[in-house]
Amino acid sequence: MGDHTMTDPNADPNADPNADPNADPAAGPGALPGLDWPHVYRAGSTEAPVLLMLHGTGGNEQEIVNLADALDPDATVLAPRGRVTEGGMLRWFRRLAEGVFDVDDVVRRSGELAGFIAWARQRYDLSEPRLIAVGFSNGANIALATALLHPEAVDRVIAFSGMFPLDDREVSTDLPRTSALLLSGRADPMAPLASAIRVAGALTARGAQVDHEPRDGGHGITATDVAAARAWLARPAQTGA
């Protein structure tokens, strides 16, 4: 196993991830994302899943790898960097206020992430292993949005301290192959339990299998959350085809 880190410190975090850096700018959009999207790739066991690790606000693609190690040290790790900044902190999409998301930007960024996943599957020959999106806070929100809008890209999600990311936007996808584990704090002021319940309901209504495990406490990842995620990952249904 080895690490493959594509991280350009001079990369524009708001650059179009669907642009081919070698393409003619006049050629228009639609090319696969290039290596200008900073990310960490670490090959793992062929028997283990691919963990798509999505950091929270203020995190980055390097530190979220520690969570992957706690969940499954044998997994292949794919950890892209959020491409929006707020007060110097990396995020996955814009927000208008605490807990108030720019839903148009959520939709756009989830489409970009789906494009990155397609590119990474081709670039790293990940056509066979099951890909499971694992996100914390803002990373959980983009994982959930992508699962709701682009199930062809993400159909397995572990969401730590996530919430419903689409406000009143209609979701028309069918999700019979999707499963999600939601881990949330009953006293979370940043991702209220009611919003986690709402996203569980939205997924279930579209046919997804959802496990929601609320716990005492607030925003964050606890040892009990990690244990629950490890147990969920160990189910054959999460790693099989």
N, C-alpha and C positions, 0 to 999 in steps of 0.2 A: 504494500500500500504506500502511497505517497501523496504529498500535497501539491496542488497545482493552483497557485494564486495568481489571478489576473487582476491586479489592482494598480491602476494608473493614478497617482496622487494628483496629477494635473487634469484628470478627466472632469468634464462638466457634468455635475450630478443631474442637471436638467436637460442633458442632450437627448435627442430622440434615440431610444434604444432599438428602433426598427430600421435605423439607417445603416447601410453598409459603408464603413469608413473608406473603402476603396471605390465606391460607386460614384458615378457622375451625379452631382447634386440635382441636375436637371432631369434625371431619369425618373424621379418621383418616388413615393414611399412604397413599401411592400417587401423590401429585402429582409433577409434574416438579420437579427441583431448581431452586431460585430463584437469584437473583443474589447471595445471601448466601454462595455458595461462591466464595472469592477465587480469581481466575484471571487469566491474561493471554491475550488473543486478538489475534493480528496477522494480518490478511488478506494472502495472498500471491498468486502467479500461479495462474491457473485451470488451468495446465498442470502444476502441481507438486502433490505430495501434501499432506495435512494431517499435521503431526508433533505427536502428543500427547506432550508433554515432561513426564516424571515425575522429580522431583528425589530426591536421596538424603537420608538422615538429616542434619539440620542445614542442608540447603539450603532453597531456596524457589522459588516460581514465577517470580521475576524472573531469578535467576542461571542457571537451566537453559536460558533462551532463548539464551545464548551458545553452547551446544552445538548447538542447532538451526541457528544461523547457520553453524557450521562444517560441518554435514552438508549443508544445502541452503538457501542464503540466499533462494531464491525460494519456499520452502514457506510455506504457512499454518501458523501456530503456535498451538497451544492448550495452555496450561500451567496446570493447576489446582494448588492448594496441598494438600499432605498435611494431613489433618484430625485427626491424633493428635499429642500432644506427649509428649516424654520428656526430662526434665531441661531443659526449655525449648527443645528442638530439635523441629522438625517432622518427622513420619514419616507413613507411610501406614497402619500397623496396629501394634497392640501386640506386644511381645515379652516373654517371661518371663525371658530371659537372652540373652547374646550368641549369636546363631545359633539360638536356641530361640524359635519364634514361637507366638503365641496363634492357633492355626489357626482357631478359631471367629471371631476378629476378622478374620483374613485373608479368610475367606469373606464375612463381612458387608461389609467395606470394598471388596472387589472388586465386589460387587453394587451398592454405592453409586457406584463409579466408572463402572460400566456405565450406571447411570441418568444420571450427569452427561454421559456421552458422547451418550446419546440426546437429552438436553435441548440440548446444545451444537449437535448437528447440526440440530436444528429452529431454535434461536435464531439461528444464523449461516448458515443455509441451506447446510449441508455434506452434502447428500444424495448428491452425485456423486463428489467426490474420494475417493481411497483414503486411509484413516486408518491411520497407522503409529505404534504406541506405542513411544516411545524412553525407556528408563529407566536410571538409574544406581543401583546398589546397592539400597537399599530401594525405590526407584522401579522398578528392573528387576524386583524380586520381585513388586510389585503388578501390573506389566504382565503378567508370566508367569502369575500367578494368574488374572487377568481373561481372558487368552487361553485358559487351560485350562477355566475355568468358564463364561465368557460369550463364546463365539466370535462371536456375532452382534454384539457390541460391538467386540471386538478380534480381528483375524485376521492382523495383521502386527506383529511385535515385534523391536526391536533391544534386547538386554539387555546392558548393560555391567556386569560384576562382579555378576551375579545368581546366585541359587541356587534350589533347589527350595523352594517356599513352603508346601506343603500337608502336609508330614510324611507320615502314613499315611492321610490322607483319600482315599477312593476317588473317582476321576474317571471319569465315565461319558459325557462328551461325545465326539462324533465331530468330528475336525478336518481333513477333507480339503482345506479351503480355506485352512488356516492355514500361514503360514511364519514362521520365526524365525531370527534371527542371534544367537548367543551369543558374547560376547567376554569371555574370562576369563583370569586369571593363574594359572599353574601353582603359584605359591607364595603364593596369596592366603589369609591366615589368617582372613579375615572371611567370604568366600564360597568355601569350599574347592572345588577342581576336581572332586572326587568328587560334590559336590552339583550342580554345573553339568552334569556328565555324566548325573546322574540326571534332571534336568529335560529334557535333550535326549532321553533315552530315553522319558520319559513323553509328551512331545509326539509323538515318532515313532510310539509305540505306538498313539496315537489317530489317526494318519493325516497328521500335519503334516509339512511339509518343513522340515528343520532343518539349518542350517550352524553348526558349532561351531568357533571358531578360538581355541584356547588360545595363549598367548604366555608368554614368560619374564616373571617379575616378579609383583607382588602386586596389591593392590586399587587400582583407579583407572582412568583413561581415558588411554591413550597415543596418540601420533601414529599408530602403526600400527593401533590400534583405530579411530580416526576414519577412516583411509584405507580400512579394510576395510568400515566401515559405509557410506561414500560409494559404494564399488564395489557393495555389495549393493543400495543404493537405486537405483543406475543400471540395474539389471536390469529389463526391461520387465514381468516377472511381479510386481514389487513395487508398481508404480504403475498397472498396468492394472486393468480391472474384473474 
